[in-house]
């Protein structure tokens, strides 16, 4: 049943100053698939997310420059619980399948709360200043921030802020690609 409802399209929205390109509207079915990938590590669910993001990369026509995929990081605690760095792992597979490079340059620099159940304002406050660049990171070209879902855009905006805080904006632009988007952004 889930696979029949998982048909990638192409949606473009904005989260603040960031263009966000997504494959699917976030529905109860999409939620189940994402949780199956994220929390249970089911390969079939991972494959659906990977193919959805690759679909968007192809549809978004982001081929005008040199792009690097920048995965949204998970905390060390979340990584231990899942047994992997979910978005980083997906992004590496996407890179292998598309030939677009990965720069795993973002890190969580302070404790953040689980975003589920938070309002838009609470999410923005929760994420403010949460990311920084890993020491020694060098960025070139344009960044495509990769995440599974955009709900309010707080996480993507924080990722862009961290990238831009180190002068990255002077060398390239930041946009985002997600598997799913809530409509409208909350």
ABEGO torsion letter per residue (X at the ends): XAAAABBBBBBBBBBEABBBBBABBBBAAAAAAAAAAAAAGBAAAAAAAAAAAAAAAAAAGAAABBBBBBBBBBBAAAAAAAGBBAAAAAAAAAAAAAGBBBBBABBBABBBBBABGBBAAAAAAAABGABBBBBGBBBBEBBBBBBABBAAGAAAAAAAAAAAAAGAAAABBBBBBBABBBOBBX
